[in-house]
Amino acid sequence: MKTILLIEDNIEIRENTAEILELSNYKVFTAADGKQGVELAIQHKPDLIVCDIMMPVLDGYGVIHMLQKNTDTKNIPFIFLSAKAERAEIRKGMELGADDYITKPFNGSELLSAIESRLKKAEIARQELPSNIDGLNTLIRTASGDEMLQKIKENRSINRYKKKQIVYNEGNHPLRLYYVMKGKVKAYKTNDDGKELIIGLYNEGDFLGYIALLEGGNYRETTEALEETELAVIPKDEFEDLTNNNREVMHKFIQLLAKNITVREEQLLGLAYNSLRKKVAEALVYLYKKFNPENKESFLIDLSRENLATIAGTAKESLIRTLSDFKDEHLIDISGGDIKVLNLKKLENMFN
C-alpha cells in the first residue's frame, strides 16, 4: 500500500481529503502545520506528499525547501495544494521543486489523478530500464502519455547505411538522435597524422549522437557503419521537447546513456596503462560482450584487423602477432579472418 503525507492546516479539508485518499486504498499520515509535516516526512518517508502553502509555523514553501535539503526526502514526489492560483505563485512552487500544483477548490478525482500520475513516474524513475528504444518508449509513455509516444513514433524514419558509410562527422551540428535498429557502428577520433582511435561501438539497441544533443554542442567524434546498418531517427526538436518538458525523462535518459561514457573511460585508461597482451585481450572481451549479449558459443568476431587494432590501441602488426599467440595458447580460434573466443575467463583475467 502506497503512503501519502497530507499537510493541511484546515481541519475540514484535511479530514475530507484524508478520507478520500484512504477510500482509494492509500495509507495516509496527516499534519496540521509545516513543521509537523517535515517531522513526519523524515520519520515515515512517504511515497508522496500533498502540502498546503498558507500554514502556521512553517508554510508550504518552507516545507519543500527543508525536504529538498534532506537526502532521504528530496526525491519524494511533492504536490502543492493551495487557494493561490496566480501564475507567479504556481511558478514559484514549481521552481522550488514541486511536481504538481492543484488549486482550491478541487474535486477528489482531480487530486487522485495527479497522485496516480506522480506515483507512476516516481516508480519508473526507480526502475533499471534497458538502454534501448523500449526503455525510451516507457519513459515517454509514463511522462507524456501515449499521445506523445505516438507522435514521436510517427515522425521516426529509418536511415540505411552501407558498410564504411559515414553517419556523421566530428564538428557537425546535431540534428537528430540515432537508434541502431540493425547492424553495427563505430565512433572514432583521428589525430593530425590520420591515425584512428575507436572510442565507442554501437550495436542493435544502442543510441548514438546523444552527447552533442544533451550538451547543445557539435559532435566530438565521427561515426561510421561497420556493416549494413539501419538507424531509427528521432528529430532534434522532438528530443528536446521531450527532455526539456519532462524532468523525469531527462534524469532517467542521462542515467541510461551515461553507462556508455563509463565504458569509454575504462577503455581509455586501459589503452594508457595496459600491456600489449592485456590490451588485445580486453579488446576481444569487450567485443564479445558488446556484440554477443546472449553469450552464444558460436559467436564470431568479424571485425577487420585495422578496426580491432584501433580498439586495442596498438599497431596492426602487433595485434596480429598477439592474436597468433592467443591462438597457440588455445584462447581463441581464427578461421577466415573471424575470431572465436575459446576461453573468455582467461582473457578476462589476463595479467598486465
N, C-alpha and C positions, 0 to 999 in steps of 0.2 A: 504494500500500500504506500502510495506517494504521500509525503508530508508537506504541508503548507503552513507557513507562518503568516498570520494576519495581524498587521499592526494598524490599529484604528482607535481613535480616542472616543468617537461617538458610540455609546454602548448599544444603541438600537441597530445602527449599521453593522457594528461588529458582530452582534449576536445573529442577525439575519443572514449576513454573509457567511459566517461560520457554519450555520445550519445548511445553507445551500451547498457548501463545499463538502460537508460531511455526508449529505444525501447523495453526492456524486462520488462517494467512496474515497474521499481524501481524509487523511488524519490531519487535524487542524490544531495548531497552537495559536493562542491569541495574546496580544499585548495591548495595553491601554495607552502607552506612550512610547516614544522613540527609544528612550534609554532601556526600558524593559525589553523592547523588541530586539535591540542589539544583543543584550544578555542572552535571550532565548535563542537567537540565531547562532551565536557562538556555542551554546550548550547543545543544541539539538541538530545543527547543520541541516536544515530542512531542504527539500528538493526545490522549493520555490518560495519567494517572499512577495506578499502583496502588502503595500505600505501606503498609508495616507501621507499627505505633505504637511498640512497645518495641524500640529500637535503640540501639547505642552512638553516641557523638559527638554526634548530634543525633536526637532522637526524631521520630515522625511529626507530632506537634503543632507542633514547631518547623519541620519541613519545610513544612507548609501555611501556617504563619504567614509564613515568608520568601517563599514563592512568591506569596502573596496581595498582598504589598507590591511585587512586581515587575510593572511594566506588561506585559511580554512574556509572563508566565506566569500572571497572576491569573485568566484565563478558561479555563485548561486544565481539563477535567473531571478530578475527583480522587476516587479510591475508596480508603477505608481498608480494610486487611486486618489483622485482629487477633484474638488469643485473648481479648481483653477483651470480654465480652458483656454487661456490666452496662449498664442503661438510661442511667445517668449518663455513662458513657464514650461511648456512642453519641451521646447528645445533645450532649456536648462537641465531638465530631468534626464533627457536622453544623452546629453553631453557628459553628465555625471556617471553614466554607465547603465542607466535603466534599459531594460529590454522592451518595455511597452509602457503606455500611458493611457489610462482609462479615466474619462471624466465623469463626475457625478452630475445628475443621477444616471445610473446604469442599470441594465437588466441582467439577470443571472446568466442567461445564455451568452451574452457578450463577454462576461468575465470568464466563464468556463471555457469558451472558445480560445480566448487569449492564453489561459493557463495551459490548456492542452497543447497548443501550438508551441509554447516556450519549453514545456517539458519534453516534447518530441525533439526539438532542436538541441536541447541540452543532452539528451540521450545519444544523438548522432555524434555530437562533439566528443563524447567519451569513447566512442567506438573506434576500433582499428579498421578503417575502411581500406579496401585494396587500392593500390596506386594505379588505377586504370579507369576506363570510361564508366564502368559500373559504379565505382566509388564516387566519381564526379556526378553522375546522374542521381545517385542517392542524396548527395548534398544539395543539388539543385531542387530536387523534388521536395525535400524537407524544408529548405529555406524559402523557396519561392512558389512551391506548388507545381502541380502537373502542367499548368499553362505555360510557365516559364520553360520547363523542361521540353515541352513540345515545340515551343518557339525556337529554342536553340537547336533542337534536332532537325527541324525543317530547314534551317539555314546552314546545316553542316554538309559540305560537299566532300568528295573524295578526290585527292590528287594522287596520280600514279607516276612513279619514278623508275627509270631503268637503272641497272647496275652502274655505279660510278657517277650518277647524275646528282648534281648539287641541289640540296633542298633550300638552303640559304647560306649566304656568305657572311663572314666576320665583318662587322662595320655596318651591315644593312640595318634599316629600321624595321622592327617587327610589326607585322600587320595581322598576324593570326597565331593561334595556339595549335600545335600539331599533336595528333594522337596516332600511334602506329597500329594500324589495323592488320597489316600483313608485311612481313619482311624484316629487314634489319637496317639500322642507320648508325653511322659513326659520327662523332663530333671531334674535331681536331683543331689544333693551332699550328701555324707554320712560322718558323723563325726566318731571319733575314737570308739565311743560306738555303731556304726552301725545304728544310728538314721538318717532317711532321711529328707531332706528338698527339696521339689519340687520348682525349680526356674524358670520353664518355661513349658508351654503346647503348643503343635503344632497341628493344625487342617488341614484339606484339604485346600491347597492354601498357606501353610507356608513353608519357608525354614528353615533348621536346619544344624548346623555344620559350619556355615559361619564365626563365630568369629575366630575360630582357623585358618581357611584358610586366612583370611584377616590379622591376626597377624603373621602368619608364625610360630605358636607355636603348642602346644598339646591341646587336648580337656580339658576343665576345668570342665566338668560335664559328667555324664553318661546319656544316653538316652535309653528309654525302650518303647516298644509298649504297649498301654493301651487296644488295641483290635486288631483284624485282620487288618493289615496295609500294604499299598503299597507305596513304596518310589521310585520316579524317581531319577536317579543318574547322576550328571554332573561330569565327571572326573576332578581331580585337575588340570591337565595340561591345559585342555580346559578353566577352570575357570580362571586360572592365565593368560593365553594368552589373554583372553577377557579383564580382568581388567587392566593388565599391558600395553596393547597397545591402550587402549581407555580411555582417561581421563574422557570423559563424562559418560561412563558406570560406571567407578569406583566411581565417585562422586555421581551419582544417586543411584547406588547399595547400597552404605553406607547409603544414606538417607532412602531408602526403608526398610532396615533391622534394622536401629538404633531405630525404633519405639519400637521394642520388648525389647530393653535394657531399655528404659524409663519405660515401664510397669513393668519390673523386679525390677527396683529401687524403684518404688512406692510400689510394693508388699512387699519388704524387709523393707521399712520404716514402713508400716502398721504392720508388724509382730513384730517390735520392740516396738511400742508405743500404739497400739490399745488395747481396752478391748477385753475380750473373745467374747462377743456378736458381737462386730463390726468386729472382725477377721473372724468369721464364716459367717456373713452377706456379707462381702466383697468377701470372697471366693466363695459364691454362686452367687453373682452378676458377678464376673469375669468369672466363668464357663458358666453362662447363656449367657453372651455377646460373649464369645470366641467361643462357640460351637453352638450358635444359632443366627448367624448374621442376619437372616431374621425375627427374633423376633416372632417366631411361638408360639402361646399359648399352643400348645400340647407338646412342648419340655420337655424332661425329663433328669435330670442329673443322669447318671447311673454309676458314679464313685464309687469305693469301699470306705468304711468309712476310711480305712487306708490312701488311697491317698488323700481323702478330708481333713483329719486331718493334713497331712503334708503340704497341700496347705494353710490351715488356720493357721498353725504354733501352733497347740495345741495337747493335748493328745486325743486319740481316745474316751476315756470315756467322757471327757469334751465336745467333739464335739457332741456325741450322745445326751447328756443331753440338749445341746443348741438347737439342731435340734428338739428335743421333745418340748421345749419351743416355738420355732418358729411355730411348727405345731399347738399348743394350741392357739397361737395368730393369726392363720389363715394367716400367712405369706407364708407358704409352705404347701404342702401335701406330704405324704410319702406312697408309695404303692409298696410292694415287694422289698423294698430297693431303688427304684428310687425316686427322689425328683422332685416335680413340683413346680415351683415358682408361687405363687398366687398374691403376692404384691411386685413387683420389686421396686417400688418407695420407699416404707417404708424400704426395705432392703438397698437401696442406701443411704438413709438418716438416717440410724441407728446412735443413739447417742453413743459417745465413753464412 
